[in-house]
Amino acid sequence: MKARLLLVEDDADLARGLEFNLRQDGYEVTALREGGRALAEARAGRFDLVLLDLSLPDGDGLEVLKRLRAERVPVPVICLTARAQETDVVMGLRQGADDYVTKPFGLSELRARIEAVLRRAAPKGPAPAQRLELPGGIVVDLDARTVSRAGRPEELTPTEVDLFRYFWARRGEALERAAILRDLWGVGPHDATRTLDNHVARLRRKIEADPAAPRLLVTVHGIGYRMEGSGPATRS
């Protein structure tokens, strides 16, 4: 059974086209224009994914995203934005977006992003408890999806958890950007490089003692990234 999508889009023509095509793909689609109604619908827990325009007639889509994350509504969010500036992209990711697509975009690209986000959000089988001690007294609790510094927890987004698990399982390996994008986002290297780099930057701010000089999740110039060494201690 295909997923249930909440499409929040201000442009009526674009919304109609997306709704038609996504229904043709087998998705259940509810289309709205207003952020207030979208927030209420998303809170109700009826949807598997929200496609969120950042420019809405009753306010900023980023505020809707911020409220969803503050209230810990677990639904994944892909931002649809005409804002190509790096600062706007980073702001969306900082507020907890799982991905973003910049307008104008191709339908095939959007489909790939939707499939990748839904795949990452799908329920997984039980895994061993993982509570990891990192350099600098930082503790990552993958079950609770938190990072603690000096005993104060900070939440990890689902995408950050998946990204950490991906690197952790392959620590010591130099991982190519193209492989990471393919495995986690289901897209090619030219489609989402900034998405990957911004998520890595966010993850570093949480797991590195000094994010400006990372020692755990390092850049391999001309290739991609590597999580160093055999890894820190694991506690149950």
C-alpha positions as CSV (number, residue, x, y, z in Angstrom):
1,M,0.0,0.0,0.0
2,K,1.4,3.4,-1.0
3,A,2.1,6.1,1.5
4,R,-0.2,8.9,2.5
5,L,1.2,12.3,1.5
6,L,0.2,15.8,2.8
7,L,1.0,18.3,0.0
8,V,1.2,21.9,1.3
9,E,1.7,24.1,-1.7
10,D,0.7,27.8,-2.4
11,D,0.8,27.6,-6.2
12,A,-2.6,26.2,-7.2
13,D,-1.4,25.0,-10.7
14,L,1.7,23.3,-9.3
15,A,-0.4,21.7,-6.5
16,R,-2.9,20.3,-9.0
17,G,-0.1,18.9,-11.2
18,L,1.7,17.3,-8.3
19,E,-1.5,15.9,-6.8
20,F,-2.5,14.3,-10.1
21,N,0.9,12.8,-10.8
22,L,1.5,11.5,-7.3
23,R,-2.0,9.9,-7.3
24,Q,-1.0,8.3,-10.6
25,D,2.0,6.8,-8.8
26,G,-0.4,5.3,-6.3
27,Y,0.0,7.7,-3.4
28,E,-2.9,9.0,-1.3
29,V,-2.6,12.8,-1.5
30,T,-4.2,15.5,0.5
31,A,-3.5,19.0,-0.8
32,L,-3.7,22.1,1.3
33,R,-2.6,25.8,0.8
34,E,-2.6,27.1,4.4
35,G,0.1,26.4,7.0
36,G,-2.4,26.4,9.9
37,R,-4.5,23.7,8.5
38,A,-1.5,21.7,7.4
39,L,-0.1,21.8,11.0
40,A,-3.4,20.5,12.4
41,E,-3.5,17.7,9.8
42,A,0.1,16.7,10.4
43,R,-0.5,16.7,14.2
44,A,-3.3,14.2,13.7
45,G,-0.8,11.6,12.6
46,R,-2.6,10.5,9.4
47,F,0.3,11.0,7.0
48,D,3.6,9.3,6.2
49,L,5.2,12.3,4.6
50,V,4.7,16.1,4.3
51,L,5.7,18.0,1.2
52,L,5.9,21.5,2.5
53,D,6.1,24.7,0.5
54,L,8.1,27.4,2.4
55,S,6.1,30.3,1.0
56,L,2.5,30.1,2.3
57,P,-0.4,32.6,2.2
58,D,-0.8,32.5,6.0
59,G,2.8,32.5,7.1
60,D,6.2,31.0,6.6
61,G,6.4,27.2,6.0
62,L,9.6,27.2,8.1
63,E,7.4,28.1,11.1
64,V,5.2,25.1,10.4
65,L,8.2,22.9,10.3
66,K,9.6,24.4,13.5
67,R,6.3,23.8,15.3
68,L,6.2,20.1,14.1
69,R,9.6,19.5,15.4
70,A,9.1,21.3,18.6
71,E,6.0,19.2,19.3
72,R,8.0,16.1,18.2
73,V,5.5,15.1,15.5
74,P,7.5,12.3,13.9
75,V,6.3,12.8,10.3
76,P,9.2,13.3,7.7
77,V,9.2,16.6,5.8
78,I,10.5,17.5,2.4
79,C,10.6,21.2,1.8
80,L,9.6,22.6,-1.6
81,T,11.3,25.9,-2.1
82,A,12.0,28.5,-4.7
83,R,14.7,29.9,-2.3
84,A,17.9,28.7,-3.9
85,Q,20.2,30.6,-1.4
86,E,22.3,28.4,0.7
87,T,21.2,30.2,3.9
88,D,17.5,29.3,3.3
89,V,18.4,25.6,2.6
90,V,20.5,25.4,5.7
91,M,17.7,27.0,7.8
92,G,15.2,24.4,6.6
93,L,17.6,21.6,7.5
94,R,18.3,23.1,10.9
95,Q,14.6,23.2,11.6
96,G,14.5,19.4,11.0
97,A,13.6,19.0,7.3
98,D,14.6,15.6,6.0
99,D,15.3,16.8,2.5
100,Y,14.4,19.7,0.2
101,V,13.8,20.3,-3.5
102,T,14.4,23.6,-5.1
103,K,11.9,24.9,-7.7
104,P,11.7,24.3,-10.6
105,F,12.2,20.6,-10.1
106,G,11.6,17.6,-12.3
107,L,8.9,15.1,-11.3
108,S,11.4,12.2,-11.4
109,E,13.7,14.0,-8.9
110,L,10.8,14.5,-6.5
111,R,9.7,10.9,-6.9
112,A,13.2,9.7,-6.0
113,R,13.4,12.0,-3.0
114,I,10.0,10.9,-1.7
115,E,10.9,7.2,-2.1
116,A,14.3,7.7,-0.3
117,V,12.7,9.6,2.6
118,L,9.9,7.0,3.0
119,R,12.4,4.2,2.9
120,R,14.5,5.8,5.7
121,A,11.4,6.4,7.8
122,A,10.0,2.9,7.4
123,P,9.9,0.8,10.6
124,K,12.9,-1.3,11.0
125,G,13.5,-4.6,12.9
126,P,14.8,-4.5,16.4
127,A,18.4,-3.6,16.7
128,P,20.8,-3.9,19.6
129,A,20.7,-1.0,22.0
130,Q,23.5,1.4,21.1
131,R,24.8,4.0,23.6
132,L,28.1,5.3,22.2
133,E,30.7,7.3,24.1
134,L,32.5,9.8,21.7
135,P,35.5,11.9,22.3
136,G,34.9,15.0,24.5
137,G,32.5,13.3,26.8
138,I,29.7,13.2,24.1
139,V,27.3,10.3,24.4
140,V,25.1,9.2,21.4
141,D,22.0,7.2,22.3
142,L,20.7,5.9,19.0
143,D,17.6,4.3,20.6
144,A,16.5,7.6,22.2
145,R,17.8,9.6,19.2
146,T,19.7,12.0,21.4
147,V,23.3,13.3,21.9
148,S,24.3,14.4,25.3
149,R,27.0,16.9,26.3
150,A,27.7,17.3,30.0
151,G,24.5,15.3,30.7
152,R,22.3,17.6,28.6
153,P,20.5,15.8,25.7
154,E,19.9,17.3,22.3
155,E,17.6,15.5,19.9
156,L,18.8,13.8,16.6
157,T,16.5,14.0,13.6
158,P,15.6,10.6,12.0
159,T,17.9,11.6,9.0
160,E,20.8,12.3,11.4
161,V,20.3,8.9,13.1
162,D,20.3,7.1,9.7
163,L,23.4,9.1,8.6
164,F,25.2,8.3,11.8
165,R,24.3,4.6,11.6
166,Y,25.5,4.5,8.0
167,F,28.9,6.0,8.9
168,W,29.2,4.0,12.1
169,A,28.7,0.7,10.2
170,R,31.4,1.6,7.8
171,R,33.9,3.4,10.1
172,G,37.4,3.5,8.8
173,E,36.2,3.5,5.2
174,A,36.5,6.5,2.8
175,L,32.9,6.7,1.5
176,E,32.2,8.4,-1.8
177,R,29.5,11.1,-1.9
178,A,27.8,9.3,-4.8
179,A,27.5,6.1,-2.8
180,I,26.1,7.9,0.3
181,L,23.5,9.8,-1.8
182,R,22.5,6.6,-3.6
183,D,22.2,4.5,-0.5
184,L,20.4,7.1,1.7
185,W,18.7,9.4,-0.6
186,G,18.2,7.3,-3.7
187,V,19.5,10.1,-6.0
188,G,22.5,10.9,-8.1
189,P,25.5,13.0,-7.0
190,H,24.4,16.1,-8.9
191,D,20.9,16.1,-7.3
192,A,21.6,16.4,-3.6
193,T,25.2,17.2,-2.8
194,R,24.2,20.2,-0.7
195,T,21.6,18.1,1.2
196,L,24.4,15.6,2.1
197,D,26.9,18.3,3.1
198,N,24.4,20.2,5.2
199,H,23.2,17.1,7.0
200,V,26.9,16.2,7.7
201,A,27.5,19.7,9.0
202,R,24.5,19.4,11.3
203,L,25.6,16.0,12.6
204,R,29.1,17.3,13.3
205,R,27.7,20.1,15.4
206,K,26.2,17.5,17.6
207,I,28.9,14.7,17.7
208,E,32.1,16.6,17.5
209,A,33.9,18.3,20.4
210,D,35.0,21.0,17.9
211,P,32.8,20.9,14.8
212,A,35.2,23.4,13.1
213,A,38.0,20.8,13.3
214,P,36.2,17.5,13.1
215,R,38.2,14.4,14.3
216,L,35.5,11.7,14.2
217,L,33.6,12.4,11.0
218,V,36.2,13.8,8.6
219,T,36.2,15.0,5.0
220,V,38.1,12.9,2.5
221,H,39.0,15.6,-0.1
222,G,37.9,14.7,-3.6
223,I,36.0,11.6,-2.3
224,G,33.5,12.2,0.5
225,Y,33.6,11.4,4.2
226,R,35.1,8.9,6.7
227,M,34.2,8.1,10.3
228,E,37.5,7.5,11.9
229,G,39.0,4.4,13.6
230,S,37.4,1.3,15.1
231,G,35.1,3.5,17.0
232,P,34.6,4.6,20.6
233,A,33.2,2.4,23.3
234,T,29.7,1.0,23.2
235,R,27.5,0.7,26.3
236,S,24.3,-1.1,26.6
